[in-house]
């Protein structure tokens, strides 16, 4: 079984999470969050683009 993580959602963010869950569809929130975390780490973690330097689009296949 995969490790479990609990995320507590603030009252002000409930609608945001519900919309994200709806948009995630069959992929589910776990995959959506993993994608968001990868993007965050790429942007802010080791090897991140320095401030003031344009970074390439992280999700080019999501453009419509």
N, C-alpha and C positions, 0 to 999 in steps of 0.2 A: 504494500500500500504506500502511496506517495505521502510525504510529510504534509502535515496540516498546519495552516497558518490562519489565525483569526484576525479579522480586521474590523475594528469598531468604527462605525460611520456616525458622524455628527448629525444631529437633527437637521441642520441646514443643508446637508449634502445628500439626504435620502433620495430626493427626486433625481439628482445627478447620477447616483449609483443605479437607480431603477432604469433610467434612460440608457446608461452604458450597458447594462445587462441585456436590455432589449436589442440594442444595436450589435452586441457581441454575437447574438444568435447561437448557432450550434457550437461555435468555438468556445463560448463561455467566458466568464470573467477571469478565470485563471490564465487563459492564454492572452487575453487582453492586458491583464496586469503584467504578465511576463514581458510582453512586447513593450509596454510603457516603461518598465524597469530597465530593459536593455537600452532603450533610447535615452533614458535619464543617465544611466551609467556612461554611455558613450558621450553624452553632452557635458557631464559634470565630473566624471571619474578620470582615471588614468588614461592618458591619450586623448583627452577632450580637446576640442578646438579652442585655442586661446581667445579671450574676449576681443571683440572687434574684428574677428576673422570670420567671414561667411562660411557656414558649413553646408555640405550637400544635403539635399532632402533625404531624410532617413527612410521614408516610406514612399518611394516613387510609384509603386504599384497601386497605391491608395488614391491617386489623383484621378478625378473624373471630371 
